Amino acid sequence: MTSDPRLPVPGPAHDGAPAPHAGHAPSRLPAPARLAHPFSPGVLALVFGGGLLGALSRWALGAAIPAPGGWPLGTLAINLVGALALGALLESLARRGPDVGARRLVRLTAGTGFIGAFTTYSTLAVDASRLVVAGRAYDGAWYLALSLLGGAAATLLGVAGAAWLHREDRRGLAAEAHVAAHPHGGRPHPDRETAPPSGQDHRLQRGAKTETGGETGSGGAGAQDIPEEPR
């Protein structure tokens, strides 16, 4: 069956899409979107670098915090600080726009990389198991409760803190914009308040002379009387 040559042939020209030009390759994603893809080599390198710094920071902080009575205080502090930082980071990024481009890079580098390696739930489980094996099940239960509930509370605190800072920042920007738009607090410029309108200064002076009956002379004499016009 042959098609009627008078009928239009379906294709890009009739579907509303422009026909591709010869020698032009199909369009690709913009460079920021390709760079921020979670499995691109650049993003993997950023996550690896952030994770390396996070692991080193956890080791340094854990070595600096003592463990009184064998109680893993360092791991508890590290996890609470990490939960606080992660909540603040994610809330701050979410309030600034969608998770694309530079914001995605910051989230993957700082959140997934640094904070993900800084916090350690594997060490949390090992520490709790050691306390239970040592006959200190009560301490192990307290340790788990403080780590889990405290981590949730620290995350909420970080979210609330980031939201408050964002609101204060917006208030400051709004105040600066208002001052820039109204440099004199919404009042007219001082020069415009004192200066008479154009074309009225000479009329005001002439009206003042008429009311006082003339100008005061240099010798200190009073105003002269103006004779009345005949009726």
Backbone hydrogen bonds in HBPLUS format (Angstrom, degrees):
<---DONOR---> <-ACCEPTOR-->    atom                        ^
c    i                          cat <-CA-CA->   ^        H-A-AA   ^      H-
h    n   atom  resd res      DA  || num        DHA   H-A  angle D-A-AA Bond
n    s   type  num  typ     dist DA aas  dist angle  dist       angle   num
A0007-LEU N   A0004-ASP O   3.13 MM   3  5.66 154.9  2.20 116.2 122.6     1
A0014-HIS N   A0011-GLY O   3.05 MM   3  5.47 140.6  2.21 109.9 120.3     2
A0015-ASP N   A0011-GLY O   2.99 MM   4  6.08 121.7  2.34 146.6 163.1     3
A0024-HIS N   A0021-HIS O   3.34 MM   3  5.74 158.5  2.39 131.5 129.3     4
A0033-ALA N   A0030-PRO O   3.11 MM   3  5.50 118.9  2.50 106.7 121.0     5
A0034-ARG N   A0030-PRO O   3.06 MM   4  6.40 159.4  2.11 156.5 163.0     6
A0035-LEU N   A0031-ALA O   2.89 MM   4  6.04 160.1  1.93 155.9 161.8     7
A0036-ALA N   A0032-PRO O   2.97 MM   4  6.08 148.4  2.08 142.7 150.4     8
A0037-HIS N   A0034-ARG O   3.34 MM   3  5.40 165.3  2.36 103.9 107.7     9
A0040-SER N   A0037-HIS O   3.11 MM   3  5.46 171.0  2.12 120.8 121.6    10
A0044-LEU N   A0040-SER O   3.01 MM   4  6.25 166.1  2.03 161.1 165.5    11
A0045-ALA N   A0041-PRO O   2.98 MM   4  6.12 150.3  2.07 143.4 151.1    12
A0046-LEU N   A0042-GLY O   3.05 MM   4  6.35 151.2  2.13 142.5 150.2    13
A0047-VAL N   A0043-VAL O   2.88 MM   4  6.16 161.7  1.92 156.0 160.6    14
A0048-PHE N   A0044-LEU O   2.92 MM   4  6.05 157.5  1.97 143.8 150.4    15
A0049-GLY N   A0045-ALA O   2.90 MM   4  6.09 159.6  1.94 146.9 152.5    16
A0050-GLY N   A0046-LEU O   2.86 MM   4  6.08 162.6  1.90 150.6 155.5    17
A0051-GLY N   A0047-VAL O   2.83 MM   4  5.99 155.6  1.89 146.6 153.9    18
A0052-LEU N   A0048-PHE O   2.91 MM   4  6.13 150.9  2.00 146.4 154.1    19
A0053-LEU N   A0049-GLY O   3.11 MM   4  6.38 162.9  2.14 149.6 153.3    20
A0054-GLY N   A0050-GLY O   2.91 MM   4  6.09 153.3  1.98 145.5 153.8    21
A0055-ALA N   A0051-GLY O   2.91 MM   4  6.07 159.5  1.95 149.3 153.7    22
A0056-LEU N   A0052-LEU O   3.08 MM   4  6.28 161.3  2.11 147.7 152.8    23
A0057-SER N   A0053-LEU O   2.95 MM   4  6.10 153.5  2.02 144.2 151.7    24
A0058-ARG N   A0054-GLY O   2.94 MM   4  6.17 154.3  2.01 146.3 153.2    25
A0059-TRP N   A0055-ALA O   3.00 MM   4  6.23 157.4  2.05 146.5 152.5    26
A0060-ALA N   A0056-LEU O   2.99 MM   4  6.20 160.8  2.02 147.8 152.8    27
A0061-LEU N   A0057-SER O   2.93 MM   4  6.08 165.5  1.95 151.7 155.6    28
A0062-GLY N   A0058-ARG O   2.86 MM   4  5.87 158.7  1.90 146.4 153.0    29
A0063-ALA N   A0059-TRP O   3.02 MM   4  6.13 147.6  2.13 141.8 149.7    30
A0064-ALA N   A0060-ALA O   3.12 MM   4  6.29 136.7  2.32 137.2 148.4    31
A0064-ALA N   A0061-LEU O   3.19 MM   3  5.06 126.8  2.49  91.2 105.0    32
A0065-ILE N   A0061-LEU O   3.12 MM   4  6.30 140.9  2.28 148.0 156.3    33
A0070-GLY N   A0067-ALA O   3.22 MM   3  5.27 149.8  2.32 131.0 123.1    34
A0071-TRP N   A0068-PRO O   3.06 MM   3  5.55 161.0  2.10 112.8 118.9    35
A0073-LEU N   A0071-TRP O   2.73 MM   2  5.72 132.9  1.95 116.1 100.6    36
A0076-LEU N   A0072-PRO O   3.37 MM   4  6.59 159.8  2.41 144.1 149.6    37
A0077-ALA N   A0073-LEU O   2.96 MM   4  6.19 164.0  1.99 153.2 157.0    38
A0078-ILE N   A0074-GLY O   2.95 MM   4  6.15 159.3  1.99 150.5 156.5    39
A0079-ASN N   A0075-THR O   3.03 MM   4  6.20 165.1  2.05 150.4 153.6    40
A0080-LEU N   A0076-LEU O   3.04 MM   4  6.24 157.6  2.09 150.1 156.4    41
A0081-VAL N   A0077-ALA O   2.97 MM   4  6.10 164.6  1.99 151.3 155.5    42
A0082-GLY N   A0078-ILE O   2.94 MM   4  6.08 159.6  1.98 148.0 154.2    43
A0083-ALA N   A0079-ASN O   2.95 MM   4  6.09 155.1  2.01 143.4 149.8    44
A0084-LEU N   A0080-LEU O   3.02 MM   4  6.22 160.0  2.06 148.0 153.2    45
A0085-ALA N   A0081-VAL O   2.95 MM   4  6.18 163.6  1.98 151.3 155.7    46
A0086-LEU N   A0082-GLY O   2.89 MM   4  6.01 156.4  1.94 147.8 154.4    47
A0087-GLY N   A0083-ALA O   3.05 MM   4  6.19 164.3  2.08 148.2 152.0    48
A0088-ALA N   A0084-LEU O   3.11 MM   4  6.32 164.1  2.13 149.2 153.6    49
A0089-LEU N   A0085-ALA O   2.89 MM   4  6.00 157.6  1.94 146.6 153.3    50
A0090-LEU N   A0086-LEU O   3.00 MM   4  6.11 177.2  2.00 156.0 156.6    51
A0091-GLU N   A0087-GLY O   3.10 MM   4  6.10 162.0  2.13 145.9 151.4    52
A0092-SER N   A0088-ALA O   2.99 MM   4  5.99 157.6  2.04 142.9 149.6    53
A0093-LEU N   A0089-LEU O   2.98 MM   4  6.20 162.0  2.01 153.0 157.7    54
A0094-ALA N   A0090-LEU O   2.93 MM   4  6.01 157.6  1.98 145.0 151.7    55
A0095-ARG N   A0091-GLU O   3.08 MM   4  6.21 149.6  2.17 145.7 152.4    56
A0096-ARG N   A0093-LEU O   3.16 MM   3  5.22 146.0  2.28  99.7 109.8    57
A0100-VAL N   A0098-PRO O   2.87 MM   2  5.69 131.7  2.11 108.8  93.8    58
A0105-LEU N   A0101-GLY O   3.20 MM   4  6.56 154.9  2.26 146.3 153.6    59
A0106-VAL N   A0102-ALA O   2.94 MM   4  6.22 157.1  1.99 151.2 156.8    60
A0107-ARG N   A0103-ARG O   2.96 MM   4  6.17 160.3  2.00 146.5 152.1    61
A0108-LEU N   A0104-ARG O   2.89 MM   4  6.07 166.0  1.91 153.7 157.1    62
A0109-THR N   A0105-LEU O   2.89 MM   4  5.94 158.4  1.94 146.7 153.3    63
A0110-ALA N   A0106-VAL O   2.82 MM   4  5.66 159.7  1.86 147.9 153.7    64
A0111-GLY N   A0107-ARG O   2.77 MM   4  4.92 131.4  2.00 119.4 135.1    65
A0112-THR N   A0107-ARG O   3.10 MM   5  6.69 148.7  2.20 147.1 156.7    66
A0113-GLY N   A0108-LEU O   2.93 MM   5  6.15 140.7  2.08 140.9 153.0    67
A0114-PHE N   A0109-THR O   2.97 MM   5  6.41 157.2  2.03 148.5 154.3    68
A0115-ILE N   A0110-ALA O   2.91 MM   5  6.16 169.8  1.92 154.4 157.0    69
A0116-GLY N   A0111-GLY O   3.02 MM   5  6.25 127.8  2.30 144.1 159.3    70
A0117-ALA N   A0113-GLY O   3.15 MM   4  6.15 146.5  2.27 138.0 145.1    71
A0118-PHE N   A0114-PHE O   2.80 MM   4  5.95 139.8  1.97 144.4 157.7    72
A0119-THR N   A0115-ILE O   3.01 MM   4  6.04 171.7  2.02 152.3 152.0    73
A0125-ALA N   A0121-TYR O   3.04 MM   4  6.21 155.9  2.10 139.2 143.4    74
A0126-VAL N   A0122-SER O   3.05 MM   4  6.35 158.4  2.10 147.2 153.2    75
A0127-ASP N   A0123-THR O   2.85 MM   4  5.99 164.6  1.88 151.9 155.8    76
A0128-ALA N   A0124-LEU O   3.02 MM   4  6.20 162.4  2.05 148.9 153.7    77
A0129-SER N   A0125-ALA O   3.00 MM   4  6.16 156.5  2.06 145.4 151.9    78
A0130-ARG N   A0126-VAL O   2.99 MM   4  6.23 154.4  2.06 149.4 156.1    79
A0131-LEU N   A0127-ASP O   3.09 MM   4  6.37 154.4  2.16 147.5 153.9    80
A0132-VAL N   A0128-ALA O   3.09 MM   4  6.36 157.7  2.14 148.0 153.8    81
A0133-VAL N   A0129-SER O   2.90 MM   4  6.09 165.1  1.92 153.4 157.5    82
A0134-ALA N   A0130-ARG O   2.94 MM   4  6.02 147.7  2.05 141.9 150.4    83
A0136-ARG N   A0131-LEU O   2.79 MM   5  5.06 148.9  1.88 166.3 160.1    84
A0135-GLY N   A0132-VAL O   3.05 MM   3  5.28 156.0  2.11 112.0 114.7    85
A0140-GLY N   A0136-ARG O   2.94 MM   4  6.28 155.3  2.01 149.9 157.9    86
A0141-ALA N   A0137-ALA O   2.87 MM   4  6.10 153.8  1.94 149.0 154.9    87
A0142-TRP N   A0138-TYR O   3.05 MM   4  6.32 161.4  2.09 148.1 153.1    88
A0143-TYR N   A0139-ASP O   2.86 MM   4  6.02 152.9  1.94 145.9 154.0    89
A0144-LEU N   A0140-GLY O   2.99 MM   4  6.24 158.6  2.04 147.7 152.2    90
A0145-ALA N   A0141-ALA O   2.92 MM   4  6.13 162.9  1.95 150.2 155.4    91
A0146-LEU N   A0142-TRP O   2.88 MM   4  6.00 167.3  1.90 151.5 155.0    92
A0147-SER N   A0143-TYR O   3.00 MM   4  6.07 151.9  2.08 141.2 149.3    93
A0148-LEU N   A0144-LEU O   2.93 MM   4  6.07 170.7  1.94 155.3 157.1    94
A0149-LEU N   A0145-ALA O   2.90 MM   4  5.71 149.5  2.00 146.6 154.4    95
A0150-GLY N   A0146-LEU O   2.91 MM   4  5.03 131.8  2.15 113.4 128.2    96
A0151-GLY N   A0147-SER O   2.99 MM   4  5.66 140.4  2.15 121.0 131.6    97
A0152-ALA N   A0148-LEU O   3.06 MM   4  6.35 155.6  2.12 145.6 151.3    98
A0153-ALA N   A0149-LEU O   2.96 MM   4  6.22 161.9  1.99 149.8 154.9    99
A0154-ALA N   A0150-GLY O   2.83 MM   4  5.98 154.8  1.89 145.7 153.0   100
A0155-THR N   A0151-GLY O   2.95 MM   4  6.14 150.7  2.03 143.6 151.2   101
A0156-LEU N   A0152-ALA O   3.05 MM   4  6.35 163.0  2.08 150.9 154.5   102
A0157-LEU N   A0153-ALA O   2.91 MM   4  6.12 152.5  1.99 145.3 153.6   103
A0158-GLY N   A0154-ALA O   2.92 MM   4  6.15 153.6  1.99 145.0 151.7   104
A0159-VAL N   A0155-THR O   2.94 MM   4  6.25 155.1  2.00 150.0 156.9   105
A0160-ALA N   A0156-LEU O   2.90 MM   4  6.12 165.5  1.92 151.3 155.0   106
A0161-GLY N   A0157-LEU O   2.88 MM   4  6.03 158.3  1.92 147.8 154.2   107
A0162-ALA N   A0158-GLY O   2.97 MM   4  6.12 160.6  2.01 146.6 151.5   108
A0163-ALA N   A0159-VAL O   2.97 MM   4  6.17 156.3  2.02 148.5 155.4   109
A0164-TRP N   A0160-ALA O   2.95 MM   4  6.15 156.4  2.01 147.2 153.5   110
A0165-LEU N   A0161-GLY O   2.99 MM   4  6.21 163.2  2.02 149.8 154.2   111
A0166-HIS N   A0162-ALA O   2.96 MM   4  6.12 151.8  2.04 142.9 150.8   112
A0167-ARG N   A0163-ALA O   3.00 MM   4  6.27 156.9  2.05 147.8 153.5   113
A0168-GLU N   A0164-TRP O   2.94 MM   4  6.21 163.0  1.97 153.6 158.2   114
A0169-ASP N   A0165-LEU O   2.91 MM   4  6.06 153.0  1.98 144.3 151.9   115
A0170-ARG N   A0166-HIS O   2.99 MM   4  6.24 154.9  2.05 146.5 152.8   116
A0171-ARG N   A0167-ARG O   2.90 MM   4  6.18 154.0  1.97 149.0 156.6   117
A0172-GLY N   A0168-GLU O   2.95 MM   4  6.17 158.4  1.99 147.7 153.2   118
A0173-LEU N   A0169-ASP O   2.99 MM   4  6.26 156.7  2.05 146.8 152.9   119
A0174-ALA N   A0170-ARG O   2.89 MM   4  6.08 155.8  1.94 146.7 153.6   120
A0175-ALA N   A0171-ARG O   2.88 MM   4  6.11 155.5  1.94 149.5 156.1   121
A0176-GLU N   A0172-GLY O   2.97 MM   4  6.20 158.5  2.02 147.4 153.1   122
A0177-ALA N   A0173-LEU O   2.95 MM   4  6.15 154.5  2.01 145.2 152.2   123
A0178-HIS N   A0174-ALA O   2.94 MM   4  6.17 150.7  2.02 144.0 152.1   124
A0179-VAL N   A0175-ALA O   2.96 MM   4  6.21 159.6  2.00 150.7 155.8   125
A0180-ALA N   A0176-GLU O   2.94 MM   4  6.12 155.5  2.00 144.9 151.9   126
A0181-ALA N   A0177-ALA O   2.96 MM   4  6.14 148.1  2.06 141.8 150.1   127
A0182-HIS N   A0178-HIS O   2.84 MM   4  5.95 142.4  1.98 144.8 155.4   128
A0185-GLY N   A0182-HIS O   3.20 MM   3  5.37 149.3  2.30 122.7 118.0   129
A0187-ARG N   A0184-HIS O   3.24 MM   3  5.57 166.6  2.26 114.4 116.3   130
A0192-ARG N   A0189-HIS O   2.88 MM   3  5.20 125.4  2.19 107.0 121.9   131
A0193-GLU N   A0189-HIS O   3.05 MM   4  6.41 137.6  2.23 148.8 161.5   132
A0193-GLU N   A0190-PRO O   3.13 MM   3  5.04 128.1  2.42  92.4 106.1   133
A0194-THR N   A0190-PRO O   3.26 MM   4  6.52 157.2  2.32 154.5 157.2   134
A0195-ALA N   A0191-ASP O   3.09 MM   4  5.95 158.7  2.14 142.7 149.2   135
A0200-GLN N   A0197-PRO O   3.23 MM   3  5.80 159.4  2.28 139.5 138.0   136
A0204-LEU N   A0200-GLN O   2.95 MM   4  6.13 153.4  2.03 150.2 157.0   137
A0205-GLN N   A0201-ASP O   3.10 MM   4  6.35 159.4  2.14 147.1 152.2   138
A0206-ARG N   A0202-HIS O   3.02 MM   4  6.16 158.4  2.07 143.4 149.2   139
A0207-GLY N   A0203-ARG O   2.91 MM   4  6.06 150.9  2.00 143.4 151.4   140
A0208-ALA N   A0204-LEU O   2.98 MM   4  6.21 149.9  2.08 145.7 153.6   141
A0209-LYS N   A0205-GLN O   3.11 MM   4  6.40 152.4  2.19 147.2 153.7   142
A0210-THR N   A0206-ARG O   3.15 MM   4  6.35 153.3  2.22 141.6 148.6   143
A0211-GLU N   A0207-GLY O   3.14 MM   4  6.38 154.8  2.21 147.1 152.6   144
A0212-THR N   A0208-ALA O   3.16 MM   4  6.32 160.2  2.20 149.1 153.6   145
A0213-GLY N   A0209-LYS O   2.96 MM   4  5.83 123.8  2.28 139.2 152.1   146
A0214-GLY N   A0209-LYS O   3.01 MM   5  4.94 143.3  2.15 141.6 146.3   147
A0220-GLY N   A0217-GLY O   3.41 MM   3  5.70 167.4  2.43 107.9 110.6   148
